[in-house]
Amino acid sequence: IPTYSFVGAAIAALVSYSLLTIIGLYWTAGVIDIPWKQLSIAFGKTILAALLMGWVVLLTLPYFHYLIVVIIGAISYGVAALLFRVVDLTQLKRTYTMMRSK
């Protein structure tokens, strides 16, 4: 890790989690029927929202403190997720209600 620093650790984590996701999906497909087309569309929308958030973060980072950039990034991801219909307002309201009841 000292040779590649935190960037190497992040890449290793990304590769590991990606492989675990693929293996998990493959294993799950043997147990239940997975609607691959819907899953692919949802995954693509999620990646698109994440890329948009990354772009916003890269644009704002030189001008704001990193804590402010984190908040801006979270808001931009939430807005993109709503625009790309990764989540809808009904799901958000249900989640909020569940969190408030506990």
DSSP file (Angstrom, degrees, kcal/mol; ACC not computed):
  #  RESIDUE AA STRUCTURE BP1 BP2  ACC     N-H-->O    O-->H-N    N-H-->O    O-->H-N    TCO  KAPPA ALPHA  PHI   PSI    X-CA   Y-CA   Z-CA
    1    1 A I     >        0   0    0      0, 0.0     4,-2.5     0, 0.0     3,-0.3   0.000 360.0 360.0 360.0 -36.4    0.0    0.0    0.0
    2    2 A P  T  4  +     0   0    0      0, 0.0     4,-0.1     0, 0.0     6,-0.0   0.851 360.0  53.8 -58.1 -31.0    2.8    2.6    0.7
    3    3 A T  T  4 S+     0   0    0      1,-0.2     0, 0.0     2,-0.1     0, 0.0   0.908 121.9  27.1 -67.7 -41.7    3.8    2.4   -3.0
    4    4 A Y  T >> S-     0   0    0     -3,-0.3     4,-1.7     1,-0.2     3,-0.6   0.525  95.3-162.7-101.6  -7.3    0.3    3.2   -4.3
    5    5 A S  H 3X  -     0   0    0     -4,-2.5     4,-1.6     1,-0.2     3,-0.2  -0.125  57.3 -29.1  60.6-154.1   -1.0    5.2   -1.3
    6    6 A F  H 3> S+     0   0    0      1,-0.2     4,-2.2     2,-0.2    -1,-0.2   0.763 136.2  61.6 -70.3 -25.3   -4.7    5.8   -0.8
    7    7 A V  H <> S+     0   0    0     -3,-0.6     4,-2.4     2,-0.2    -1,-0.2   0.920 104.9  47.7 -67.1 -42.1   -5.4    5.7   -4.6
    8    8 A G  H  X S+     0   0    0     -4,-1.7     4,-2.5     2,-0.2    -2,-0.2   0.890 111.5  50.6 -63.5 -39.9   -4.2    2.1   -4.8
    9    9 A A  H  X S+     0   0    0     -4,-1.6     4,-2.2     2,-0.2    -1,-0.2   0.893 110.6  49.4 -65.0 -39.4   -6.3    1.2   -1.8
   10   10 A A  H  X S+     0   0    0     -4,-2.2     4,-2.4     2,-0.2    -2,-0.2   0.906 111.9  47.9 -66.3 -41.6   -9.3    2.7   -3.4
   11   11 A I  H  X S+     0   0    0     -4,-2.4     4,-2.6     2,-0.2     5,-0.2   0.912 111.6  50.3 -65.4 -42.0   -8.8    0.9   -6.6
   12   12 A A  H  X S+     0   0    0     -4,-2.5     4,-2.4     1,-0.2    -2,-0.2   0.904 111.6  48.3 -62.8 -40.9   -8.3   -2.4   -4.8
   13   13 A A  H  X S+     0   0    0     -4,-2.2     4,-2.8     2,-0.2     5,-0.3   0.910 111.1  50.8 -65.2 -41.9  -11.5   -1.8   -2.9
   14   14 A L  H  X S+     0   0    0     -4,-2.4     4,-2.1     2,-0.2    -2,-0.2   0.928 112.8  45.3 -61.4 -46.2  -13.4   -1.0   -6.1
   15   15 A V  H  X S+     0   0    0     -4,-2.6     4,-2.4     2,-0.2    -2,-0.2   0.921 114.4  49.1 -64.3 -43.9  -12.1   -4.1   -7.8
   16   16 A S  H  X S+     0   0    0     -4,-2.4     4,-2.5    -5,-0.2    -2,-0.2   0.937 113.5  44.7 -62.3 -48.4  -12.9   -6.3   -4.8
   17   17 A Y  H  X S+     0   0    0     -4,-2.8     4,-2.2     2,-0.2    -1,-0.2   0.857 112.0  53.5 -66.9 -34.3  -16.4   -5.0   -4.3
   18   18 A S  H  X S+     0   0    0     -4,-2.1     4,-2.4    -5,-0.3    -1,-0.2   0.932 110.6  46.3 -64.7 -45.2  -17.1   -5.2   -8.0
   19   19 A L  H  X S+     0   0    0     -4,-2.4     4,-2.7     1,-0.2     5,-0.2   0.914 111.7  51.5 -63.2 -42.6  -16.1   -8.9   -8.1
   20   20 A L  H  X S+     0   0    0     -4,-2.5     4,-2.5     1,-0.2    -1,-0.2   0.888 110.1  50.0 -61.5 -38.5  -18.2   -9.6   -5.0
   21   21 A T  H  X S+     0   0    0     -4,-2.2     4,-2.6     2,-0.2    -2,-0.2   0.931 112.1  46.7 -64.9 -46.0  -21.2   -8.0   -6.6
   22   22 A I  H  X S+     0   0    0     -4,-2.4     4,-2.3     2,-0.2    -2,-0.2   0.923 114.8  46.3 -63.4 -45.0  -20.8  -10.0   -9.8
   23   23 A I  H  X S+     0   0    0     -4,-2.7     4,-2.6     2,-0.2    -1,-0.2   0.903 112.8  51.0 -64.1 -41.0  -20.3  -13.3   -7.9
   24   24 A G  H  X S+     0   0    0     -4,-2.5     4,-2.6    -5,-0.2    -2,-0.2   0.904 110.9  47.7 -63.7 -41.8  -23.3  -12.4   -5.6
   25   25 A L  H  X S+     0   0    0     -4,-2.6     4,-2.3     2,-0.2    -2,-0.2   0.906 112.1  50.0 -64.4 -41.7  -25.5  -11.7   -8.6
   26   26 A Y  H  X S+     0   0    0     -4,-2.3     4,-0.8     2,-0.2    -2,-0.2   0.928 114.0  44.7 -62.5 -45.1  -24.4  -15.0  -10.3
   27   27 A W  H >X S+     0   0    0     -4,-2.6     3,-0.7     1,-0.2     4,-0.6   0.912 113.2  50.6 -65.9 -42.5  -25.1  -17.0   -7.1
   28   28 A T  H >X S+     0   0    0     -4,-2.6     4,-3.0     1,-0.2     3,-1.4   0.866 102.0  61.4 -64.0 -36.7  -28.4  -15.2   -6.6
   29   29 A A  H 3< S+     0   0    0     -4,-2.3    -1,-0.2     1,-0.3    -2,-0.2   0.782  99.9  56.3 -62.2 -26.0  -29.5  -15.9  -10.1
   30   30 A G  H << S+     0   0    0     -4,-0.8    -1,-0.3    -3,-0.7    -2,-0.2   0.704 115.1  37.6 -75.9 -18.9  -29.2  -19.6   -9.3
   31   31 A V  H << S+     0   0    0     -3,-1.4     2,-0.3    -4,-0.6    -2,-0.2   0.835 126.7  16.8 -99.2 -42.8  -31.6  -19.2   -6.4
   32   32 A I  S  < S-     0   0    0     -4,-3.0     2,-0.6     0, 0.0    -1,-0.2  -0.875  83.0 -99.9-129.4 162.1  -34.2  -16.7   -7.8
   33   33 A D        -     0   0    0     -2,-0.3    -4,-0.1    -3,-0.1    -3,-0.1  -0.733  38.2-157.8 -83.5 121.3  -35.1  -15.4  -11.2
   34   34 A I        -     0   0    0     -2,-0.6     2,-1.7    -5,-0.1     3,-0.1  -0.869  18.4-132.0-103.2 127.6  -33.5  -12.0  -11.7
   35   35 A P     >  -     0   0    0      0, 0.0     4,-2.4     0, 0.0     5,-0.2  -0.594  28.6-174.5 -75.8  89.6  -35.0   -9.5  -14.2
   36   36 A W  H  > S+     0   0    0     -2,-1.7     4,-2.6     1,-0.2     5,-0.2   0.825  76.1  54.8 -60.4 -36.3  -31.6   -8.8  -15.9
   37   37 A K  H  > S+     0   0    0      2,-0.2     4,-2.1     1,-0.2    -1,-0.2   0.947 112.1  42.9 -64.6 -47.4  -33.0   -6.1  -18.2
   38   38 A Q  H  > S+     0   0    0      1,-0.2     4,-2.5     2,-0.2    -2,-0.2   0.895 114.6  51.5 -63.8 -40.3  -34.5   -4.0  -15.3
   39   39 A L  H  X S+     0   0    0     -4,-2.4     4,-2.5     1,-0.2    -2,-0.2   0.907 109.9  49.1 -63.5 -41.9  -31.4   -4.6  -13.2
   40   40 A S  H  X S+     0   0    0     -4,-2.6     4,-2.5    -5,-0.2    -2,-0.2   0.900 111.6  48.9 -65.0 -41.2  -29.1   -3.4  -16.0
   41   41 A I  H  X S+     0   0    0     -4,-2.1     4,-2.3     2,-0.2    -2,-0.2   0.933 113.0  46.9 -64.7 -45.6  -31.2   -0.3  -16.5
   42   42 A A  H  X S+     0   0    0     -4,-2.5     4,-2.2     1,-0.2    -2,-0.2   0.905 112.9  49.8 -62.5 -41.4  -31.2    0.6  -12.8
   43   43 A F  H  X S+     0   0    0     -4,-2.5     4,-2.4     2,-0.2    -1,-0.2   0.915 110.4  50.1 -63.9 -43.2  -27.5   -0.1  -12.6
   44   44 A G  H  X S+     0   0    0     -4,-2.5     4,-2.4     1,-0.2    -2,-0.2   0.899 110.5  49.3 -62.2 -41.4  -26.8    2.2  -15.6
   45   45 A K  H  X S+     0   0    0     -4,-2.3     4,-2.4     2,-0.2    -1,-0.2   0.889 110.6  50.9 -65.2 -38.3  -28.9    5.0  -14.1
   46   46 A T  H  X S+     0   0    0     -4,-2.2     4,-2.2     2,-0.2    -2,-0.2   0.919 111.2  47.5 -64.9 -43.6  -27.1    4.7  -10.8
   47   47 A I  H  X S+     0   0    0     -4,-2.4     4,-2.6     2,-0.2    -2,-0.2   0.905 110.9  52.2 -63.4 -41.3  -23.7    4.9  -12.5
   48   48 A L  H  X S+     0   0    0     -4,-2.4     4,-2.2     1,-0.2    -2,-0.2   0.912 110.0  48.1 -61.6 -43.3  -24.9    7.9  -14.5
   49   49 A A  H  X S+     0   0    0     -4,-2.4     4,-2.2     1,-0.2    -1,-0.2   0.891 112.0  50.2 -63.9 -39.3  -26.0    9.7  -11.3
   50   50 A A  H  X S+     0   0    0     -4,-2.2     4,-2.5     2,-0.2    -2,-0.2   0.893 109.7  50.2 -67.2 -39.4  -22.6    8.9   -9.7
   51   51 A L  H  X S+     0   0    0     -4,-2.6     4,-2.2     2,-0.2    -2,-0.2   0.901 110.2  50.3 -65.2 -40.0  -20.7   10.2  -12.7
   52   52 A L  H  X S+     0   0    0     -4,-2.2     4,-2.3     2,-0.2    -2,-0.2   0.918 110.7  49.6 -62.6 -43.2  -22.8   13.4  -12.6
   53   53 A M  H  X S+     0   0    0     -4,-2.2     4,-2.7     1,-0.2    -2,-0.2   0.920 109.9  51.2 -61.1 -43.5  -22.0   13.8   -8.9
   54   54 A G  H  X S+     0   0    0     -4,-2.5     4,-2.6     1,-0.2    -1,-0.2   0.892 109.3  50.5 -61.1 -40.0  -18.3   13.2   -9.6
   55   55 A W  H  X S+     0   0    0     -4,-2.2     4,-2.0     2,-0.2    -1,-0.2   0.920 111.0  48.1 -63.4 -44.6  -18.4   15.9  -12.3
   56   56 A V  H  X S+     0   0    0     -4,-2.3     4,-2.1     2,-0.2    -2,-0.2   0.908 112.2  50.1 -62.5 -42.2  -20.1   18.4   -9.9
   57   57 A V  H  X S+     0   0    0     -4,-2.7     4,-2.2     1,-0.2    -2,-0.2   0.927 110.1  49.5 -63.2 -44.9  -17.5   17.6   -7.2
   58   58 A L  H  < S+     0   0    0     -4,-2.6    -1,-0.2     1,-0.2    -2,-0.2   0.866 112.7  48.2 -63.5 -34.9  -14.6   18.1   -9.5
   59   59 A L  H  < S+     0   0    0     -4,-2.0    -1,-0.2    -5,-0.2    -2,-0.2   0.857 118.3  38.5 -72.7 -34.7  -16.0   21.4  -10.7
   60   60 A T  H >X S+     0   0    0     -4,-2.1     3,-1.5     1,-0.2     4,-1.4   0.694  94.0  84.0 -91.2 -19.8  -16.7   22.7   -7.2
   61   61 A L  T 3< S+     0   0    0     -4,-2.2     3,-0.2     1,-0.3    -1,-0.2   0.852  87.4  53.0 -56.1 -40.6  -13.6   21.4   -5.3
   62   62 A P  T 34 S+     0   0    0      0, 0.0    -1,-0.3     0, 0.0    -2,-0.1   0.717 115.5  41.4 -68.6 -15.8  -11.2   24.2   -6.3
   63   63 A Y  T <4 S+     0   0    0     -3,-1.5     2,-0.3    -4,-0.1    -2,-0.2   0.652 112.7  43.7-106.9 -17.6  -13.7   26.8   -5.0
   64   64 A F  S  < S-     0   0    0     -4,-1.4     2,-0.1    -3,-0.2    -1,-0.0  -0.864  87.1 -91.3-129.8 160.2  -15.0   25.4   -1.7
   65   65 A H    >>  -     0   0    0     -2,-0.3     4,-2.0     1,-0.1     3,-0.7  -0.384  45.6-112.6 -63.4 147.9  -13.8   23.6    1.4
   66   66 A Y  H 3> S+     0   0    0      1,-0.3     4,-2.1     2,-0.2     5,-0.1   0.801 115.5  57.6 -61.5 -29.6  -14.0   19.9    1.0
   67   67 A L  H 3> S+     0   0    0      2,-0.2     4,-1.6     1,-0.2    -1,-0.3   0.892 108.1  47.2 -66.3 -38.0  -16.8   19.5    3.6
   68   68 A I  H <> S+     0   0    0     -3,-0.7     4,-2.6     2,-0.2    -2,-0.2   0.887 110.1  53.5 -66.5 -38.7  -19.0   21.9    1.6
   69   69 A V  H  X S+     0   0    0     -4,-2.0     4,-2.8     1,-0.2    -2,-0.2   0.872 105.0  54.5 -64.8 -37.1  -18.1   19.9   -1.6
   70   70 A V  H  X S+     0   0    0     -4,-2.1     4,-2.4     2,-0.2    -1,-0.2   0.922 110.3  46.1 -61.4 -43.9  -19.2   16.7    0.1
   71   71 A I  H  X S+     0   0    0     -4,-1.6     4,-2.4     2,-0.2    -2,-0.2   0.921 113.2  48.9 -65.1 -44.0  -22.6   18.2    0.9
   72   72 A I  H  X S+     0   0    0     -4,-2.6     4,-2.6     1,-0.2    -2,-0.2   0.907 111.6  50.6 -61.4 -41.7  -22.9   19.6   -2.7
   73   73 A G  H  X S+     0   0    0     -4,-2.8     4,-2.3     2,-0.2    -2,-0.2   0.911 109.9  49.1 -62.9 -43.2  -21.9   16.2   -4.0
   74   74 A A  H  X S+     0   0    0     -4,-2.4     4,-2.4     2,-0.2    -2,-0.2   0.915 113.0  47.3 -63.4 -42.9  -24.6   14.4   -1.9
   75   75 A I  H  X S+     0   0    0     -4,-2.4     4,-2.6     1,-0.2     5,-0.2   0.922 111.7  50.2 -64.7 -43.1  -27.3   16.9   -3.0
   76   76 A S  H  X S+     0   0    0     -4,-2.6     4,-2.4     1,-0.2    -2,-0.2   0.876 110.9  49.4 -65.6 -35.8  -26.3   16.6   -6.7
   77   77 A Y  H  X S+     0   0    0     -4,-2.3     4,-2.8     2,-0.2    -1,-0.2   0.924 111.3  49.6 -66.9 -42.7  -26.4   12.8   -6.4
   78   78 A G  H  X S+     0   0    0     -4,-2.4     4,-1.9     2,-0.2    -2,-0.2   0.918 112.9  46.2 -61.4 -43.8  -29.8   12.9   -4.8
   79   79 A V  H  X S+     0   0    0     -4,-2.6     4,-2.8     2,-0.2    -1,-0.2   0.922 113.8  48.6 -64.9 -43.9  -31.2   15.3   -7.5
   80   80 A A  H  X S+     0   0    0     -4,-2.4     4,-2.9     1,-0.2     6,-0.2   0.898 109.0  53.4 -63.5 -39.7  -29.7   13.1  -10.2
   81   81 A A  H  <>S+     0   0    0     -4,-2.8     5,-2.7     1,-0.2     6,-1.2   0.876 112.4  44.9 -63.3 -36.9  -31.2   10.0   -8.7
   82   82 A L  H ><5S+     0   0    0     -4,-1.9     3,-0.8     3,-0.2    -2,-0.2   0.919 114.3  48.0 -71.2 -43.4  -34.6   11.6   -8.7
   83   83 A L  H 3<5S+     0   0    0     -4,-2.8    -2,-0.2     1,-0.2    -3,-0.2   0.892 115.9  43.2 -64.5 -40.4  -34.2   13.0  -12.2
   84   84 A F  T 3<5S-     0   0    0     -4,-2.9    -1,-0.2    -5,-0.2    -2,-0.2   0.417 113.0-121.6 -85.8   2.2  -33.0    9.6  -13.6
   85   85 A R  T < 5 +     0   0    0     -3,-0.8    -3,-0.2     2,-0.2     3,-0.1   0.843  68.1 139.5  58.3  39.2  -35.8    7.8  -11.6
   86   86 A V  S   <S+     0   0    0     -5,-2.7     2,-0.3     1,-0.2    -4,-0.2   0.884  83.8   8.4 -70.0 -40.6  -33.4    5.7   -9.6
   87   87 A V  S    S-     0   0    0     -6,-1.2     2,-0.3    -9,-0.1    -1,-0.2  -0.908  78.5-146.8-129.2 160.9  -35.6    6.5   -6.7
   88   88 A D     >  -     0   0    0     -2,-0.3     4,-1.9    -3,-0.1     3,-0.4  -0.820  31.9-102.2-125.0 170.8  -39.0    8.2   -6.5
   89   89 A L  H  > S+     0   0    0     -2,-0.3     4,-2.6     1,-0.2     5,-0.2   0.814 118.2  59.8 -63.0 -31.4  -40.6   10.4   -4.0
   90   90 A T  H  > S+     0   0    0      2,-0.2     4,-2.4     1,-0.2    -1,-0.2   0.919 106.2  47.4 -62.8 -43.0  -42.8    7.6   -2.7
   91   91 A Q  H  > S+     0   0    0     -3,-0.4     4,-2.4     2,-0.2    -2,-0.2   0.901 112.2  50.0 -64.5 -40.8  -39.8    5.6   -1.8
   92   92 A L  H  X S+     0   0    0     -4,-1.9     4,-2.5     2,-0.2    -2,-0.2   0.914 111.4  48.1 -64.4 -42.4  -38.2    8.6   -0.1
   93   93 A K  H  X S+     0   0    0     -4,-2.6     4,-2.5     2,-0.2    -2,-0.2   0.910 112.0  49.5 -64.4 -42.0  -41.4    9.3    1.9
   94   94 A R  H  X S+     0   0    0     -4,-2.4     4,-2.3     2,-0.2    -2,-0.2   0.912 112.2  47.9 -63.6 -42.4  -41.7    5.6    3.0
   95   95 A T  H  X S+     0   0    0     -4,-2.4     4,-2.3     2,-0.2    -2,-0.2   0.917 111.9  49.9 -63.5 -43.6  -38.0    5.5    4.1
   96   96 A Y  H  X S+     0   0    0     -4,-2.5     4,-2.1     1,-0.2    -2,-0.2   0.912 110.9  49.4 -61.7 -43.3  -38.5    8.8    6.0
   97   97 A T  H  X S+     0   0    0     -4,-2.5     4,-1.6     1,-0.2    -1,-0.2   0.904 111.1  49.7 -63.4 -42.2  -41.6    7.4    7.7
   98   98 A M  H  X S+     0   0    0     -4,-2.3     4,-0.6     1,-0.2    -1,-0.2   0.891 111.3  48.8 -63.8 -40.1  -39.8    4.2    8.7
   99   99 A M  H >< S+     0   0    0     -4,-2.3     3,-0.5     1,-0.2    -1,-0.2   0.869 110.9  50.3 -68.8 -36.2  -36.8    6.1   10.1
  100  100 A R  H 3< S+     0   0    0     -4,-2.1    -1,-0.2     1,-0.2    -2,-0.2   0.802 104.1  58.9 -71.8 -29.1  -39.1    8.4   12.1
  101  101 A S  H 3<        0   0    0     -4,-1.6    -1,-0.2     1,-0.2    -2,-0.2   0.672 360.0 360.0 -77.5 -15.6  -41.0    5.5   13.6
  102  102 A K    <<        0   0    0     -4,-0.6    -1,-0.2    -3,-0.5    -2,-0.2   0.453 360.0 360.0 -95.2 360.0  -38.0    3.8   15.2
